[in-house]
Amino acid sequence: MSVLGIDVVLKRVKKEKLIENLGKRELENPEGVGVDLRLGAIHKIISGGAFIEADGAGGLGKRKGVKTQTLAEFNSKKRKQEEVVIKPGDYYLASTLEIINTPKDLMPLVFPRTSLFRAGLLLLNSKTDPGYRGTLTMGLKNLSDHEVTLQMGARICNIVFFKIEGMSVDYRGQHQGGRVSPHEEEQQV
């Protein structure tokens, strides 16, 4: 696998809508090989009971997520965006403002911005499979002993695109379209 250069990423953003809602800074003044994604919403887990069964003989492959409540959301009509104070030990789900449209030949990988971990925040993320379309949702935990304030629209992560050699199979899971968490029981895909 090779990493796409920023020129190729931006060309595909314009031509194929690889990333929608990308910020002006990233379009006009990018750095490195990836682009920064911004905080679009913060979700709090308000009830648990999550489970993930094994596929096949061990279970029916069912799953249930958690119920969430959106605490703050980016609003393009507002000049000053909402802020969320993340207290020590708090855990939230953070969704990006940008929408990713992953083609069959690419695999995006998300990295936290260093400003997050320098403030004591841990961003939990994963690779994104070809065929996924939607916002990205990641875990966010304050590991420090101090409160951290995050404003909607702040740059929180950097996405890098890897070229896939060989075959890929499109993502068809429950989080397609940017769904935060399946809070009802359902069959895994």
N, C-alpha and C positions, 0 to 999 in steps of 0.2 A: 504494500500500500504506500502511496505517496500522498503528501499534503498539498492541497490546492493553494496556490499563491493568492494574495489578496486581489490582484488584478483579475484573475479568473473568477474568484468568488463574486466580486462586484459586477463583472460582466454577466454572470449567471443570475444575480439578483435582478438586474435590469431586464434581461432577456427572458428568463424562465420563472421569475418571482420565487427564487430560491428562499429568500427571506422577505416577508412583508412587514411593513411598518418600521423598517430600519431607520434609525435616527440619522439626522443630518450630519452629525459629527462622523459617523461611520461611513457615510456615503462620500463625504468630502475630505476627510482627514483621518483615514484609518491608520493603524499601527500593526506591525508584525504580519502574521499570516491569517489571523482570525478577525472576527468582528465582535464587538461588545454588544450584549443584549441587556435590556433594561427591565427593571421591576415593574410588572404590570398590575399585579395584585398579590395580596397577602391573605392567606386562608388559615383559620384556626380550627383545629380538630375539636369538635364539640361533643362527640360521642364515639366510643370505640366499638369493640366487638368484631374487629377485623379477623378474617381467617383466609388462608390459602391452602386448598387441598392439593394433594399429589394427583397427578394425572394417572389414569390407568387403574391397576389393581389396588393401589393404596387408597383410592378415593374416586370421586366422580369428576374431579377437576373443577370444583366450584370455588368461588371466591366471594368475599365481601370486604369492602373497604371500610373507611370511616366516614362519618358525617362531618361536613365542614361548614364553616360560616365565613364569608368574605368580610374581612375587617377593613380593608382599604383597597381602592382601585384607582388606577391612572385615569384621569379625565382630561382629554385633549382640549376641552373648552375652558379649563381653569388655568390661570397663569401660575398660581402656586399650588403645588400638588400636596395631597395628604401625606402625613408621616405616621409611622408606626414605631413605638418604643418597644424594643425587644429586651426583656429583662433577663438576668442571668438564669440559665436553665430552660428558658422558653423554647418551644419547638413550633414552627409554623411550616406551612407549605407555601412556596413562593412561585408564582407563575410569571412568565415573561410577557412583555408587551408585544414583542415580535411574534409572528407566526412563521413556522418553519414548514417548507414544502420539500420534503426529501425525495430526490429522484433515485432511480434504481442503481445508479453508478456511484453514489456517494454515501458515506456514513459520517454524520457529524458527531463530534465529541465535545462536551462542554467542560470548561475549566473555570473554577471560581476566580474572580479578580482578587488580587493580593490585598486590596484595601479591605476586603471582608475578613480574611483571617488575621490581618494586622489589628482589627478591632475585636477579635475574639469570636467571630462568626464562622461556623462550619456550614458549607453548602454541600449537600448530598445530591449527587447527580449521576447520570448514566449515559451510555451511548444512545444515539437515536438511530433507529433502523430505517433503511430505505422504505419509502412508501408512507412514512408517518407524515401527517399534516396536522398542524395546530400549534398552540402555544406549548412551551415546555414548563413542566411543574417539577420543582425540586424541593428537597427538605432543607430547612434552615434552622440551625440551633445556635444559641448563644452559649459558648463555652467559657466566657469570661466571668469575672465577678462584678461587671459593670453593665449598665444599660447601654444599648446601642440604638440610635435613631436612624431609621431608613426612610427615605422619601420615595414615593412612587415616581418612577421614571429614572431612578438612579441606576447606573451601570453596575450589574452584579456578577456577570459572567462573560466569558469569551468563548465563542464557538469556532471550532476548527473543522474543516471538511477533509476527509480522507477519501481518495479515489479507490474504488473496489475493483480488484482484479478477479474476474470470474463471475459466477452467477450470484445473484441475491434474490431473496424472496421478500415481497412487500409486507410491511407490518400490517396486521389486521386485528390488533388487540383492543382491549376495552378503553384505552385512553386516547384512541384516535380522535382527532378534533380538539384536543386540549382538555379533555375531561379531567377534573381534578381527582376525584375518587369515586368508585362505584359503591354507594352506601347501601345498596340492596344486594341480596344474594343473586349471583348469576353464574352461568357456565363460562369457564375460561375458553378462549379461542385456541 
